[in-house]
């Protein structure tokens, strides 16, 4: 099944595609997608009309992509939250891990904080991201 093609006018010359300037990470938001579909329908060759089910299929695929992006963001948020909760649970425990400066540190966790949406523990004045903790005693 072919994807959305650039619209071509009756004269055979390509017509400009609608664009979005909303700053969407995927580069094409729902409004731009719908404008593209309308433009494609408007400039299609009347002797070779596009099958309506193709539009429905393309819209469904775009909707699935949007949903997958939302699931991905939700998972990233959940991972960040788990990191923060884990870091707070390590306060007072002895850990070994690789500090932000690259050194290996072992000692009692003095505090926990959130840095760039991730849990970070402080051991002897050195910050260790929770993802770099290799041992908890």
N, C-alpha and C positions, 0 to 999 in steps of 0.2 A: 504494500500500500504506500503510495507516495505521500510525502509530507506536504505542508503548506508551501506553495510556490509563490514567487513574486508575481503580483498582479500585472497583467498585460492588457493594454487598451485595445480597442477595436482596430486601431491603426498598427498594432503589432509592437508598439514601443512599450518598454517597461514603465510602470507607474511607481512613484515613491511609496515605500512602506511606512505606515504610521509607526512612530517611536514613542517611548515613554521616558520621561526625565525624572521619575519619582525616586530613583536611586535604589531600585529593587536589586538585590544581590544576583538573582537569576538573569537579570537583563531584560526580561519580558514579564510584565505583570498581567493580571487578568484583563484589565481595560485594553492594554495594547494588543493582547491576543484576540479579543473580540473585535477591535478595530481592524486587525489584520484579516480576520475571517470575513467581515463585512466588505472590506476592500476587495478581497479575492472573489466574493460573490458578485460584486458590482462590475468588476472588470473581466469576468470569465467570458470565454467564447460562447456565444449563444447557441452555436451549433454543436457544442460539446459541453453541456452543463455538467457540473460536478455532482456526484451522488451526495444527497443530504446525509446519508449515514456516515460518510467520511467526516463531515463536520462534527457530528455527534461523537464519533470515535476520537477525533483530535481534541475536542473539548474534554472528554473523559480522561484522556491521557494527561492533559494539562492539569486537570483537577487532581489526579493521582500524584503528579509531581509536586503540586502545592502541598498536599497532605503529607507526603514523604519529607518535605523540607520542614514542616511543622513538627513532625515526629522527631526528626534529627535534632531540632532546636530543643525540644522537650527533653530528650535524652541527655543532651549536653548540660542543660540546666539541672537535671537530676544528678548527674555525675558531679557537678560543681557543689550542689547541696550536700551530697554524701561526703565529699572531701572536707567541707566545712564542719559537718557533724563529727566526722572522724577526728579531725584536729582538736576539737574541744574535748573529746574523750581521752586524748593522750596526755593532757595536762597532769603533771605529777608522776608520770610513768617514765621509765628509762627506755630510751630509743637509740637506735643507730641508724644513720642515714647520711645522704650526701647533701651538704649545704649548698646554697645558691652559688657560693664562690668555688664550688667543686671539691672542697675538702670533706673528708669523712669525719663525722662527729658522733660521739657517744656520750650520752648524759641524760639527766633528768629534764623533762620538758617544763620550762618555766611559764610559757604562755602560748596561746594560740590566737591567730588573727586571720583575717581574710585579705588576700592580696590578689587582685585581678580575678575575682570570683573563685578563688581556690584557697583551700585551707593550708596554712603555713604554721609550723610550730617553731618556737625559739628554744634553743638549747645552748646554754653558755654564751648568749649574745649572738649566736649564729642562727640564721633562718634556714629551715629545712622544709621544702614543700612536702606535703603529706604523701604525694606520689613517689617521693624519693626515700621514704622511710623503709629500711630493709629489715629491721628487727624491733620488736617491742617486748620488754621484759617487765 
